[in-house]
């Protein structure tokens, strides 16, 4: 896999750190502005870069935390086309939560189950208990 130019990579890291700082202050619109600036620095096709995975993950997280579940779903679904995204418990958790909030319960169950199967209850520790309760209703015990 090709590597990003070092200067571009450092700029992306800086922009994402700034976005993370805004997100920690619950200033999600400002966080999203920084994350999208970072995204726009990626060469085409953007989804081919490892950095795309964590940029879109941060975007989807900010969407979810800011209550924009539709954008969160769309951005996290796009992240799933990036390197090493499928199987990432956090990305599956957030995508499942967005699907849940949008009423797409079968898709929510699939994504939340992926997160649960990878990390167990712990991935739900800082989340509303409704997500863990929900996924447990959809999981079948082994035979």
N, C-alpha and C positions, 0 to 999 in steps of 0.2 A: 504494500500500500504506500502511496506517495505521502510525503510529509509536507506540511505547510511551511512556507517561508518563515524563518524564525521571527522576523519583525512582525509579520501578520499574526503569528501565534501569540506573541507577547501582547500585542494590542487586543486581541480577542480575550486573553486572560484578564487583562486590566478592565475591559468593558464589562465582562461577566462579574468580576469582583465588585465593581461599582453597582451593577444590577443587584447582586446579592445583598449589598449594604442597604439599598433601597428596599428590597424585599423584607429584610429583617425589621425595618421600620414600618412595614405594612404599606409602603408607598409603591403599590404594584404597577401603576401606570408608568412611573419613572423607571422602575426595574425593567419593565418590558421595553421601554425605549432603548435602554443600554443593551439588553439581550439582542434586540433586532439590529442594532448597530453592529454588534459582533457577528451576527448571522450574515449580514450584508458584506462582510469582509471575506467570507469563504468563497473560493473559486467554484465555478460551476463544474459539474453538478454538485451542489452544496451537500446533498445527502450522502455523498461518498466519503466525507471526512469524519474522522472520529470526533472532532470538535462539534460537529453538527449534532451528535447524539446528546451531549450534555448541554449544549445551547438550547435545543428544543425541549429537553427535559426541564431546564430552568424556566423557559417560557410557559410550558404546560403547568408547572408548579405554581407560577405566579398567576396564571389564568385561574386555576382551581382555587387558590387561596383568596383571589379577588372576586370569586363568585361567577366568573365567566366560564361556565362548564362546557358550553358549546365550543368556544375557542380552545379550551383545554383539551377536549376530546380530539379536535382536529389537529392541533399541534403535536399532541402525544402520539396520535396515529401516524403522523408524518415522521416522528422520531423513530417509530418502529421500522422504518425503511433505512435507517442509518446503522453504521457498524456497531455491533455488540449491544443493540437495544433490546432485541428479543431475548427474554430471559433475565433482564434487569428488573429485580423485584420492585424497586422504587417506581420505575416507569409504569410497570403493570399496575401497581397500587394506585397511582394517580389517574391513570387511564380508566381503571375500574371505578374509581370514585366519581369521575366525571360522567361515565356511562350511568352509574347508579342515580346520580342527581338529575340526569336527563330522562330517567325512566326506562332506559334500555337495560332491563334487568338480566336478560340472558348474557349479553355482552359484558355487563358489569360482573356477573358471577364468574365468567371465564377469566377475566383479567385479575379480579381479586383472588381467585383460586390460584393463579400462577404466582402471585406475590406470596400468598399463604404457604404454598407448597415449597417455595424457596427459602422463606425466612421464618415461617411459623407465626405464632401470635405476636412476636416481638415487633414485627414491621407495623403492626396496628397500635402499638403502645401510645403514641402521641396523637392518635386519630380518634375521631368520634367513634364510640363503640358500636354504632349502628352498622358500620361496614364489616366489622368482624362478625357481629351477630348475623348479618345477612349471609355472608359467604358460608358460615357454618350451617345454615339451613339448606344450602345447595350442595354441600359435599356429602358424599356417601361413604360410610365406613367400609374398610376393606372386608372382603368376604372371609 
